[in-house]
């Protein structure tokens, strides 16, 4: 039976048809206990079953490409990585959600809606968002006599201030490094040029030459390379999150810029005592933090449109978003979740920093239908640069490759 609240969500969507549907939903391969409760809650509320196919992230992207390119009714709904909204929407793989969510959009943290929007139309609803913090090992800073950085965003460290701290915390004889970024994804590293005022893509979203390999980007990535090759404060070849997390957790890395997921992830290191501070920026520049996360979208060719719309509408409710936060503690996309948990969950200084960043410094990844190609080629260049490749040629190769791929979207 469909409960009263569930019937309300079905509304004029066609209750009889929706109740008989089973929605196909390719999903991230998170543990079942972090996925199944969300689907079960919707089924209990609406009578509609959701078959969530949990896939590793790379397989999820490949699976979606194959199924969506077939241009048939499957999948019904699917997880959308925020920066891929433009790609899916430009190719006709997402249903516009503006009309359906028109009365709800004011409830969202404004910056969370940016990456689900393409051509001034909302195509993917944010299930949560993300931000980055500077994590530091309290014990290592104390041993070095270095004061802990302020948690006040107005007093955030500059990169110029962080470098000498990291140099003092670097001890090659015991394989201890002073600082690293969590990984080499553009998501994490683009704030480096952006903080300097560098444009990282053309205003049309389909130009890379002169931007990816422009003077400003070359200077920013030269600074990044120097951290590893000149100052040697970071471990060379650390491209993946798991490696840097383990180094920080085991005391081999004193400071790390990383995602909010580490607030929970670092708990597994029982001996670790860490603090948090706002993301650094360049003196004279602008504080910039990366943002964006998973969204939900509807295949416009679904054979179960009423049920699919009901599912997305239900996910926009406070109850569903509250449950989602309990399952996966991404920073919430609804203002009311922040307000209601202000005196309980969000008492840690980290959450105060994150809320400030979402309102003031959060900058989504570039909006372009070619984001996947942009990310892939730029990530390769960033990895090469970290390990010592000449900066300008590496960025030129990336820009040329991205330009070639962008032609198909023009």
C-alpha positions in Angstrom: 0.0 0.0 0.0 1.1 3.5 -0.7 1.3 5.8 2.4 -0.3 9.2 2.4 2.9 11.1 2.0 3.9 8.8 -0.9 0.6 9.4 -2.6 1.3 13.2 -2.3 4.6 12.8 -4.1 2.9 10.8 -6.9 0.3 13.6 -7.2 -0.7 14.0 -10.8 2.2 11.8 -12.0 -0.2 8.8 -12.5 -0.4 6.8 -9.3 -1.6 3.5 -10.7 1.1 3.3 -13.3 3.8 4.5 -10.9 3.0 2.0 -8.2 3.6 -0.9 -10.6 7.0 0.3 -11.7 10.5 -0.8 -10.7 13.0 1.9 -11.5 16.3 1.0 -12.9 18.9 3.2 -11.2 22.7 2.8 -11.8 24.3 3.9 -8.6 27.7 4.4 -7.1 29.3 1.3 -5.5 29.0 2.5 -2.0 28.4 -0.2 0.7 24.9 -1.7 0.6 24.1 -0.3 4.0 24.7 3.2 2.7 22.4 2.7 -0.3 19.6 0.2 0.5 18.0 2.2 3.3 17.4 5.2 1.0 15.7 3.0 -1.6 13.7 1.1 1.1 12.4 4.4 2.6 11.2 5.5 -0.8 9.5 2.2 -1.5 7.8 2.3 1.9 6.6 5.8 1.2 5.4 5.3 -2.4 5.1 1.7 -3.2 7.6 2.1 -6.0 10.7 -0.2 -6.0 14.1 1.1 -7.0 16.6 -1.3 -8.3 19.9 0.4 -7.5 22.8 -1.2 -9.4 25.9 -0.4 -7.3 29.0 0.0 -9.6 32.6 1.1 -9.0 32.9 4.7 -10.2 34.8 4.0 -13.5 32.3 1.2 -14.3 29.4 3.5 -13.5 30.6 6.1 -16.0 31.2 3.5 -18.7 27.8 1.8 -18.1 26.0 5.1 -18.3 27.7 6.0 -21.6 26.8 2.7 -23.2 23.1 2.7 -22.0 22.4 6.4 -22.6 24.0 6.2 -26.1 21.6 3.4 -26.9 18.9 6.1 -26.5 16.2 3.8 -25.1 14.2 3.7 -21.9 17.0 2.5 -19.7 18.1 3.6 -17.1 15.0 5.3 -15.6 17.0 7.4 -13.2 20.7 7.7 -12.5 23.4 9.3 -10.5 25.0 12.3 -12.3 28.4 13.4 -11.3 27.9 17.2 -11.2 30.4 18.3 -13.9 29.0 15.8 -16.3 25.5 17.4 -16.3 26.4 19.6 -19.3 27.6 16.6 -21.3 24.5 14.5 -20.6 22.1 17.4 -21.1 23.7 18.6 -24.4 23.2 15.1 -25.8 19.6 14.8 -24.7 20.1 12.3 -21.9 18.5 14.4 -19.0 15.0 15.6 -18.4 14.7 19.3 -17.4 13.7 19.5 -13.8 12.9 23.3 -13.4 9.2 23.0 -13.7 8.9 20.0 -11.4 11.1 21.5 -8.7 10.2 25.1 -9.2 8.7 25.5 -5.7 11.7 23.8 -4.1 14.7 25.5 -5.6 14.8 28.3 -2.9 15.4 25.6 -0.3 18.8 24.6 -1.8 22.2 26.2 -0.9 22.6 28.3 -4.1 26.1 27.0 -5.0 24.8 23.4 -5.0 22.5 24.2 -8.0 25.2 25.5 -10.3 26.6 22.2 -11.5 23.3 20.6 -12.1 22.4 23.5 -14.4 23.2 23.7 -18.1 22.1 26.4 -20.5 20.2 28.1 -17.7 18.1 25.0 -17.1 18.3 22.6 -14.1 18.8 19.1 -15.3 20.2 17.3 -12.3 19.2 17.8 -8.6 22.1 17.9 -6.1 21.9 15.2 -3.4 24.7 16.8 -1.5 27.8 18.8 -2.2 31.5 18.9 -1.2 34.3 21.2 0.0 37.9 21.0 0.9 39.7 21.7 4.1 43.3 21.9 5.3 43.9 19.0 7.7 46.9 19.1 10.0 48.5 16.7 12.4 48.5 18.5 15.8 51.3 16.4 17.3 53.7 17.1 14.4 53.0 20.8 14.5 53.5 20.9 18.3 56.8 19.0 18.0 58.0 21.5 15.5 56.8 24.5 17.6 54.5 25.6 14.9 51.2 27.3 16.0 48.1 25.7 14.7 46.5 27.6 11.8 43.3 29.5 12.5 39.9 28.0 11.8 38.6 31.5 11.0 38.1 31.9 7.2 39.0 35.5 7.5 42.4 34.5 8.9 43.1 31.6 6.5 46.7 30.8 5.6 48.1 32.0 2.4 50.2 29.6 0.3 53.1 31.8 1.0 52.7 31.2 4.7 52.1 27.5 4.4 55.3 26.8 2.4 57.8 27.6 5.2 55.6 25.6 7.7 55.7 22.6 5.3 59.5 23.0 4.9 60.0 22.8 8.6 57.7 19.8 8.9 59.6 17.9 6.1 62.1 15.4 7.5 63.6 13.3 4.7 65.6 11.1 7.2 62.3 9.7 8.6 60.3 9.9 5.3 58.1 12.6 6.7 56.6 15.2 4.4 55.2 18.6 5.2 52.3 18.9 2.8 50.4 17.4 -0.1 47.1 17.7 -2.0 44.9 14.6 -1.5 45.1 13.8 -5.2 45.8 15.2 -8.6 42.3 15.6 -10.0 41.4 18.9 -11.5 38.6 19.1 -8.9 41.2 19.6 -6.3 43.9 21.4 -8.1 42.0 24.0 -10.2 41.6 26.3 -7.1 45.4 26.9 -7.5 45.1 28.8 -10.8 41.6 30.1 -9.9 42.9 31.7 -6.8 45.3 33.7 -9.0 42.5 34.9 -11.2 43.3 32.5 -14.0 40.6 31.5 -16.5 40.8 27.7 -16.9 38.4 27.4 -19.9 37.0 29.7 -22.6 33.8 31.6 -21.8 32.0 29.4 -24.4 32.9 26.3 -22.4 34.3 24.8 -25.6 37.8 26.4 -25.8 40.9 25.1 -24.2 43.8 26.5 -26.1 45.0 29.8 -24.5 43.4 28.8 -21.2 44.6 25.3 -20.2 48.1 26.3 -21.6 47.8 30.0 -21.0 50.4 32.0 -19.2 48.5 32.1 -15.9 48.0 28.3 -15.9 51.6 27.7 -16.7 52.7 29.9 -13.7 50.2 28.2 -11.4 51.3 24.7 -12.3 55.0 25.8 -12.1 54.3 26.7 -8.5 52.6 23.4 -8.0 55.5 21.5 -9.5 58.0 23.4 -7.3 56.3 22.0 -4.1 57.5 18.5 -5.2 60.6 19.1 -7.3 62.2 22.2 -5.8 61.0 22.5 -2.2 60.4 18.7 -1.9 57.8 19.1 0.8 55.4 16.6 -0.9 55.8 12.9 -1.9 56.2 12.6 -5.6 54.0 10.2 -7.4 51.1 10.4 -4.9 48.2 10.7 -7.3 45.5 8.8 -5.5 43.5 9.6 -2.4 44.1 6.3 -0.6 47.9 6.9 -0.6 47.9 10.4 0.8 45.2 9.5 3.4 47.3 6.6 4.6 50.4 8.8 4.9 48.5 11.5 6.8 46.9 9.0 9.1 50.2 7.3 9.9 52.0 10.5 10.7 54.1 10.6 7.5 52.4 13.7 6.2 51.9 16.7 8.4 49.3 18.7 6.4 46.9 17.8 3.6 44.3 19.6 1.6 41.4 17.1 1.4 37.7 16.5 1.1 35.1 16.6 3.9 34.8 12.8 3.6 38.1 12.7 5.6 36.3 13.9 8.7 34.9 10.3 8.9 37.7 8.6 7.0 40.5 9.7 9.4 38.7 8.2 12.4 40.1 4.8 11.5 43.6 6.1 12.6 43.2 5.8 16.4 46.5 7.6 17.2 45.8 10.5 14.9 44.9 13.9 16.4 44.1 16.3 13.6 42.8 19.8 13.3 41.2 21.6 10.4 41.6 25.0 8.9 40.2 26.8 5.8 41.6 26.1 2.3 44.7 28.3 1.7 44.9 30.9 -1.1 47.5 33.1 -2.7 48.3 36.5 -1.1 46.7 39.2 -3.1 44.4 36.6 -4.8 41.0 35.2 -4.0 40.0 32.4 -1.7 38.6 29.6 -3.9 37.4 26.2 -2.9 36.2 23.3 -5.1 32.7 22.1 -4.8 30.0 19.8 -6.4 29.1 16.2 -5.9 26.5 13.7 -6.9 23.2 14.6 -8.4 20.1 12.7 -9.5 18.8 12.8 -13.1 15.9 11.4 -15.1 16.3 9.7 -18.5 13.8 11.6 -20.7 13.1 8.3 -22.6 12.1 6.3 -19.4 9.0 4.1 -19.7 8.3 5.0 -16.1 8.2 8.8 -16.2 5.6 9.2 -13.4 7.6 7.0 -11.0 10.9 8.6 -11.9 9.5 12.0 -11.3 8.1 10.9 -8.0 11.5 9.5 -6.9 13.3 12.7 -7.7 10.6 14.8 -6.0 10.8 12.6 -2.9 14.6 12.9 -2.8 14.2 16.7 -2.6 12.3 16.5 0.7 13.9 17.3 4.1 13.2 13.7 5.3 15.0 12.1 2.3 17.9 14.5 2.4 18.2 14.0 6.2 18.4 10.2 5.7 20.9 10.6 2.9 23.2 12.7 5.1 23.0 10.0 7.8 24.1 7.4 5.2 26.7 9.5 3.4 27.9 12.6 5.2 28.3 14.9 2.2 27.7 18.5 3.1 23.9 18.9 2.7 22.4 20.7 -0.3 19.3 21.9 1.6 19.6 25.0 3.8 17.1 23.5 6.3 19.4 20.5 7.1 22.2 23.0 8.0 19.8 25.0 10.1 18.2 22.1 12.0 21.6 20.5 12.8 23.4 23.7 13.7 23.5 23.0 17.4 24.1 19.2 17.2 25.8 17.7 14.2 27.4 20.9 12.9 29.2 22.0 16.1 32.6 20.9 14.9 34.7 23.9 13.5 35.0 22.0 10.2 31.3 22.3 9.5 31.4 26.1 10.2 34.3 26.4 7.7 32.4 24.4 5.1 29.2 26.4 5.4 31.2 29.6 5.0 33.0 28.2 1.9 29.7 27.1 0.3 28.3 30.6 0.7 31.4 32.5 -0.2 34.2 30.7 -2.0 32.7 27.5 -3.6 33.6 27.4 -7.3 32.2 24.4 -9.3 34.3 22.8 -12.0 34.0 24.3 -15.5 30.6 23.9 -17.2 31.3 22.2 -20.5 29.8 19.3 -22.4 33.3 18.1 -22.8 34.1 17.9 -19.1 35.1 14.2 -19.1 37.6 14.8 -21.8 38.8 18.1 -20.2 39.3 16.3 -16.9 41.1 13.3 -18.3 43.7 15.1 -20.3 44.3 17.8 -17.7 44.7 15.2 -14.9 47.3 13.5 -17.0 49.2 16.8 -17.5 49.0 17.5 -13.7 50.4 14.1 -12.9 53.2 14.6 -15.4 54.0 18.0 -14.0 54.2 16.8 -10.5 56.7 14.2 -11.4 58.9 16.7 -13.3 57.7 17.1 -16.8 58.2 20.5 -18.5 55.1 22.5 -17.5 54.3 24.4 -20.6 54.7 21.5 -23.1 52.6 19.3 -20.8 49.8 21.8 -20.7 50.0 22.5 -24.4 49.6 18.8 -25.2 46.5 18.7 -22.9 45.0 21.8 -24.5 45.4 20.4 -28.0 43.9 17.1 -27.0 41.0 18.8 -25.3 40.4 21.1 -28.2 40.3 18.1 -30.6 37.6 16.4 -28.4 35.6 19.6 -28.0 34.9 19.9 -31.7 32.2 17.2 -31.6 30.2 19.4 -29.2 30.4 22.6 -31.2 
